[in-house]
């Protein structure tokens, strides 16, 4: 039986210690993270796990005085450097003038500051010979078990030669000594994003990375570690995530001596960045979360943190949308769009989005990207006419854009061929007949912000689907010379800057992140967008595994999920299964409404009505995975919000052997009664979590069976005596 998780409570002393004791303890509601100065002056991580008291953390500081000889010291450091007696993967590498590549840092100061709902610790280190200052930043929040860390590098000289940064991770996290180490990650590819993988952490280094300039389809910048025995509901789990939307690198280092550490940061091997006198570089946040409640508790901790401290508008209901792409692709014009809009409004859709093909000469993928004005032949009244009519139908209006791309066959490219990533005397490889605009350039950002601002303002646009359909190639910036590797960082920061300024100018605007599907999903992008398109794959069965993997870190409220015509529009039961899969995220419709039968229209109406009744629970509730993983038997996902709960049950294939006749639920009040409003059945929360909820009669026969079961807390269960 799984009772509701203990709610996060405010920590009275979230940061204790200081330079005088050489020990710092950062506490969240349920965990502690302890740093201490060793006898040789190095800063070490001494604890990351269950919450400690002041006496416990002080004793850990004493233990740091004599580190064991057998343990390579760098695995314990919060930011292992390249230098001295260190042979593991460094989190920080600097090349100093004269070819010196060994860092020697000493702790020179600390500062603790109160922030709204949080506390921050800055530890200042300085190189003993060269003008480099390294600040290790830490933040703990009153209502979250996530610890945020990041690093600032400063060239402290007023003049002289630059320092060259070879690697600058955001932090290293030491995993406590365990009997074994198992990793959990997601991997995959285009149309198969987010596939959950678990395996024994190998000896040596295990690395995930993206060299594409975006987060990437083939991996996501996070990792969970346990001892190999954790389950959904039980066991200690340590997890690390990087909040960054460009190229990245995550390295897990397992030592023969029985320890493991995880370090992550932006960039990838082969890049370097000159740091000029007086300049500084701040890394993106690296986030760490410990829980003793298994993978499910880890996911709920990340979801809660995202809703409380990452997403711009977590309390809003994400609207049911219709997107025209699956129906007509590039065959876009005003009459077709308005006809689809009328049909979508009749279904109960709340947001109508015109996808690719509305602008310039864009009648295929061969031309037009970069020329962002409505095609006059297709939209004689411009987009404003369509927006007005969509709004009159009671829906919001959205459009697809791809600001970071350009077709060589465009007016923009002919005017500014220097704006794309390129090297002199090298070819410019096209992918999807596109080249990448360099958002590290101020003139490119100014151009993008200008047309996006006018697009939103002039056409009363409520929603943008911001796409990015290819990775970097020939990633050069000739004008920057030896400093052109900065584009790998500054392109992403430039995208952030444009989105942030656009939203500041248009507070009502909402944005969906897309990158050829799920190629740019991370906490950095989620801090400035409202939801993501997890994959171009809309097959409901395959979407289950995609959403399952991504839900390990990201909440349902950010995962847009469509019901489309592929490949099962003729099968009513499989269509219903598709709705139930999509309703476990943010429901959307993407089919060709002109070809739908009356029965399909009515099926959509019923499901949209149901989704609107339960979406607050799905989008803001605590998630519990109470069945088998997708692809294995009976899959079930439960969401709990206050007195309400909703359960999604899926059995894609009828099995010869009988499956379970009840599902043990989670997160309920054991001493309360719960009523199923569809059947009138009443059961105690304790019974539903121990004996389970009978489901035998709730699933239809045959393949692609699914059900949505609602439960409402109706009264406390009477206590005996």
Buried (B, 14 or more C-beta within 10 A) or exposed (E): BBEBBEEBEEBEEBBBBEEEBBBBBBBBBBBBBBBBBBEEEBBBBBBBBEBBEEEBBBBBBEBBEEBEEEBBBBBBBBBBBBBBEBEBBBBBBBBBEEEBEBBBBEBEEBEBEEEEEBBBBBBBBBBEEBBBBBBBBBBBBBBBBBBBBBBBBBBEBEEEBBBBBBBBBBBBBBBBEBEEBBBBBBBBEBBBBBBBEEEEBEEEEBBBBBBBBBBBBBBBBBBBBBBBEBEBBBBBBBBBBBBBBBBBBBBBBBBEEEBBBBBBBBBBEEBBBBBBBEEEBBBBBBBBBBBBBBBBBBBBBBBBBBBBBBBBEBEEBBBBBBBBBBBBEBEBBBEBBBEBBBBBBEBBBBBBBBBBBBBBBBBEBEBBBBBBBBBEEBBEEBBBBBBBBBBEBEBBBBBBBBBBBBBBBBBBBEEBEEBBBBEEEEEBEEEBBBBBBBBBBEEBBEBBBEBBBEBBEEBBBBBBBBBBBBBBBBBBBEEBEEBBBBBBBBBBBBBBBBBEBBBEEBEEBBBBBBBBBBBBBBBBBBBBBBBBBBBBBBBBBBBBBBBBBBBBBBBBBBBBBBBBBEEBBEEBBBBBBBBBBBBBBBBBBBBBBEEBEEEBBEBBEBBBEBBBBBBBBBBBBBBBBBBBBBEEBBBBBBBBBEEBBBBBBBBBEEEEEEBBEEBBBBBBBBEBBBBBEEEEEEBBBBBBBEEBBBBEEBBBEEEBBBBBBBBBBEEEBEEEE
